[in-house]
Amino acid sequence: MSDIYHFSRGTAPLLISIPHLGSQIPDAQRAQMTPLALESGDTDWHLDTLYQFAQALGASVLGARYSRYVVDLNRPPNDESLYPGQTKTGLCPTQAFRGDALYQNDAVLTDDERAHRLQMYWQPYHAQLRAELDRIKAEHGTVLLWEAHSIASVLPRLFEGKLPDLNIGTSDGAACAPDILAAVQAQLDDCKDYTWAVNGRFKGGYITRHYGSPADNIHAIQLEMCQSTYMDETRPYGYRPDLADKVIPVVEAMVTAALRRTVARQG
């Protein structure tokens, strides 16, 4: 049991990572934050519920406990931009996605404080992720890393208009073998209920780009879902079974197709 993340070990060559699942904010940080920040509004809400099918697939599941407002587990430790030229959401953000201030005074985010958060929250998650990828690969010879994310469908500060409902990212093909991506896309080709894109506005964050290595039989795919497909996008961010029950089979079909293709490549 870890205070930093939730983890359950599976039996299949599949690890589902949910780095923005957490909404906890440590007491020492709460006193420095704005009331809006304490709501942890940019959390990837309810993805543990949405991905409950993962257990039946034999997946290992890793999910964060702490908010991305503490430290963003899907950003590089040096905080370099993943999308140069576009508005950046950083390693230790000072603004919410819509631009609202997270701190009463940004000066609290010193270099020492950032280093502390890296060591306390970022490193343990990535150490567990790395260890589980290595364990699965040693046992199965291959591994599929599925990065589970969600986001508000309209965020003018970060992108124009409304996002496609389902956004697949493989770092423009560098993080995943083409046939595995093709297996995922085949599940979307006949999908009439949702809009989708592959390596569009979202190409995969740090985890997809850093750990995905097809030459080493580690295949990483990120799915960034519009939260409008399964929940209310405004407070209190309620889960919507009427919506979720429709999109879950689509997500499950994509993960299953990718897993089957990953396993078949070893055959």
Disulfide bonds with the S-S distance in Angstrom:
none
